[in-house]
Amino acid sequence: MKCEMAKIYYDADIDVDTLADMTIGVIGYGNQGMAHALNMRDSGLSIRVGTRPESDARARAKKDGFDEEDAESIATNCDVLAIMLPDEAVAAVYAKSIEPYISSNKVFVFAHGFCVQHKTLRLPEMADVLLVAPTGPGRKLRSLYVEGKGLPALIAVEQDDSGLGLQRCLAYAKAIGCTRAGAIATTFKEETVTDLFCEQSVLCGGMPELIKKSFEVAVEAGYQPELAYISCLKEVKLIADLLFDVGIDGMREAISNTAKFGSAVSGPLIINDDTKSKMQEVLRQIESGSFGRKMIEDAAAGSPTIKQFLEHERQSQIVGTGKELKEKLDF
């Protein structure tokens, strides 16, 4: 199936003044919230920040020059509500501290589509519901903005009550610096599904498990854990940098013929159609909402799955080896 090329917007396409007369409230001052708030303030917009009393986030926001406000105050007094909370926390905060205090004609902005796609919120019909999802962590969004550069973003309009949804979405993306690099038009569903699938199949699921298993195989065969750690984990950055800078074909050109030959004969042996079928099952669970429901249920129960997984990993030989090497070697 041939897909159409994505629509990409840049600074020259957008007028940030669409938001100039609106007060933007950022609820949550963590990784994304801090960067969004600071970048928009530096872009000349009126920004307020809502945080929990006595929290580290409130202390950081105060240090950065924002008044001490809670989510209820932001929901009552701001035109745009940028909800920058963890996926598992949004529903409870929204029900308690946002929904009872909002009027109609609000603009909701999310940095990830999870809560809207999985319908964990009861958003009003008379509202704009927008997605502005930077393609990287908040610290990178902020540092690039300060340098005069930008981090690409994914944008979408789920609900356009005002008729100005796209203009407001693009203005927000420009204000946080993303359209300096480019804002790619998508949907809440596409952003949510591809983000979760990539996390699980490659970035945070597949790749770390591949590293762990390769380390175990080498060590169980009698090779030194330190060498296995360096070869199977540390050198990943070298290849990741090549992939980022020059793509798969450029990476192949940069490696030795021995590595090329090994890639040709062993890569498809390890990652094959059986692996692909398992990835397809992961994708089906995400698309059906099964993964989202399980994650929300686990979070409500105190996140036992995450806690057990992390504790087991902390006790693993590869983690222990990494800590020892960091003490002995300069890396």
N, C-alpha and C positions, 0 to 999 in steps of 0.2 A: 504494500500500500504506500503510495507516494504522498508525503505530507507537504502542505504549503509552507513556504518560508515564513518564519516568525516576523511579526511587525515589531520594529524596534524604534523607540523614541529617544531623542537627544535634547540637550539643553535648548538648542535653537528652535525646537518645536513647541516650547512650553512657556507659559506666562505664570510665574509663581504668585503674581498678584491675585490670582483666584482665591488664595487663602489669606490675603493681606488683612482683610477686615474681620477675620475669624480668630477666636481664641482656641488654641490647640492644647488639649490636656493629655499628657503622657502618663498612663497608669502603669506603674512598674518602672523601676530605675536600675535594672540589671544590665546584662550584656547588651541587648538591643536598645532598651529604653533610654539608657544614658546617651548612647551615640545619637539616637534620633533626636532627643531633646536638645543636646548641645549643638548638633549640626543645624537644626531648624532655627534655634535662637541666633546662631551666627549668620544665618541667611536672612535675618531681619523679621522673623515671625514672632507672634506673641505666644509664649510657651509657659504652661504651668505643669507642675509635676505632682502626681499623687502617690504617696507611699504609706506604709504602715508605721504608726507611731513607734518610736524606740527601735526601729529596724536599722540595719547597716545601710540599707538603700536610702533611708531618710537622711542619715548622716552624710552620705555621699552627695545627695542632692543639695543639701544645705551648704556643704562645702563648695559646691559648684555654683552657688548663688541663687538657688531656687527657694521659694518660701516653703514652709512646712505645711503641707496639705494632705488630706486623706482622699481616698477614691470617691467618697460621697460628695465632697466639695467639688472635685473635678467634674463629676457626672452632672452636678447641678449647674455649674457656672461656665462650662466650656462648650463650644460649638462642635469641635472635633474631638473625639475620644480615641486616642491611639492606645490600644490595649496591648501592652508589652509584657505580659505575664507568661509563666510556663504553661504549656498546654493543659496539664492536669490541674492547675490552680484557677484557670479562667472561670469555669462554670460557677464555682462557689463564690468567688469574689463578685462576679457579675450579679448573681442572684441576691446577694446580701448588700452590696455596696454600690452597685451601678443601676440596675434595673428600677429599683424603687424611686430613684432620684432623677431619672431622665424625662425630658419632654420629647415631643415629636420633632422631626426635622434635624436630628443629630446626624453627624457623619462618623461612622466607625471605621477605624483603620487597624488592620492586623498585619503582622510581619510574617505570619504563617497561616495557612488556610485550615489547619486541623479542626478548630472548634466550630467554624462555620460549616465545613464539609461534613463533619460528624454530628452537626445539629445539637451541640451541647448547650447552646445559648438560645434564648427566645428573643431574638432581635425584633424591634418594632418594624412594621411595614413602611411607616413614613420615616425612612432614614436611608442614607447612602451607606453601603457596605463595601469597603474597598480593601484591596490587598496591595501592600508594598513590601515585598520580601527581598531584602538584600541577599546576594549570593555569597555570604560569608559572615563571620562573627562581627559583633558590634565594634570591637577594638580596631578591626581592620577598616570598617566603615568610617570610624572617627579619624584614624590616622591618615587615610587617603584623603579625606575631606580637608584636613589641616594642610596637607601637601598641595592642595589645589587639584586633586585628582578625584576619582570616584570609583565606587564598587558597583558593578552591574546589579540590577534588581529585576524581579519578576513582578508584574502588575496585573491586576484584574479588578473588574467591577462586578460584584455579585448582585447588587441591588442599587438602582439609580432612581431614587424618588425625586431628586431635585432636577434631573436632566443635565446636571453638571458633574456627574460622577467621574467620568473619564478625565475632565479638566482638573478636578480636585485631586484625583489619584496621581496624575502626572505632576501637578504642582508640588504635592507632598514628596514625590520621588526626587524632583529637582531640588527641593529644599534640604534634603538629607545628602545631596551630592551624587545620587545614583545616575542621573541622566547625563552626567559628564562622561560616563562610560557607556551608558545605554540602558534603557528600560524595556524589557521584552514583554509583550502582551501575551497573557495566558488566561487561565481560568482558576478559580479556587480549587476545583477538583484536580486539574492537571498539576498545579503546584504542589498540592498536598500529596498526591499519589507518587509523583516522581521523586519528591524530597524523601518521603518515607522509604520508598523502594531503594533509592541510592544509598541511604544510610544503612539499611539492613543488608543489602546484597553486596555492597562494596566497602563503603567508607568506615562504618563503625561495627559492622557485623562480619561480612565476608573477609575483608583484608586482615583484620586483627586475628581472626580464627585461622586463616592461612598461615600467618606468621607464627602463631602459637604451635600449630601442628608441625610445621617445618622445623621449628626449634626442638620439639619433642623427638621427632624422628632422628635428627642428628645426634642429640644427646644420648638417646637410647641405643644408638649404634656405637657409642663409645667416644664420640668427639667432644672436645672441651666446651662446656656451656658458654664460656666467654666468647669463643670464636663463633659458636652457633648464634649467639645474641647479636654480635656485630654483623655477621653475614645475612641473617634472616630478618633482623629488625632495623638496625641502624642504617644499613645501606638502602633501605626503602626510600629514604629521603632523596638520595641521589637520582633514583629513577623517577620518583614523583616530580622532582623539579624539572627533569627532562620532559616528562609527559606534559607538564603544565606549560613549559616554554615552547616546545616544538612539536607536540603531539606524538601519537604512537609511531608514525613513520619516521619522524625526526629522531625519536629515541632509538629506534632500530639502527639508524645510521650512525649513532654516536657510540654504540656498544661494540665489543669485539666480535670477530667471526665465531669464536667459541661460544659466546653468549647468544649470538644469533642462532647457531645450530641447536644449542640446548633449548632455546625458546621454541624452535620449530618442532622438535621431537617430543619435548616434555610438557610444554604448556597445554596443548590439546589433550594430553594424557591425563593431566590433573583436573583441568577445567574443561569439561566435555558436555555432551548432551544430557547426561544424568544431572550434572550441576545446573544446566540450563532449565531442566524440567522442575528442579527444586526452586529455582528463582521464579519460575512462572507461578508456582504455588504460593510463594511469598507475595507476588504481585496480586494474585487473586484474593488473598486474605486482606490485603490493603484496600483493594477496589471494592470489596463487598462490605467493608466496615468492620469485619471480624477483628482485625488487629486493633483498630481504634477502641472497640468495646472492651477488649481484653486489657488494653493498657489503662483505660479509665477505671475499670474494676480493680485492677492491681493497685493503682494509685490510691483508690478509696480504702483499700485494705492495709495501707501503709507501705506499699511497694515491696512486698516480700520477694518477688522475682528478681528485682534489681539488686536488693540487698544481698541475697544469696549468691547471685552471679558475681557481684563485685568482691564479696568476701572470699569466694573460691579463687578468684583471679589474684587477689592480693597475696594469697598463700602459695601461689604457683612458683615453680622454679624460675621461669623466665622473668617474672617481676623481681624476685630476689637477686637474680644475676644482674639485672639492669641496675638495681640500687648499688650493688657492690662495685660494678664497673664505673658508675658515676663518681664514686669516692676515690677510685684508683686512677682513672683516666680523665683527661681534660675534654669531656664532651657532654 
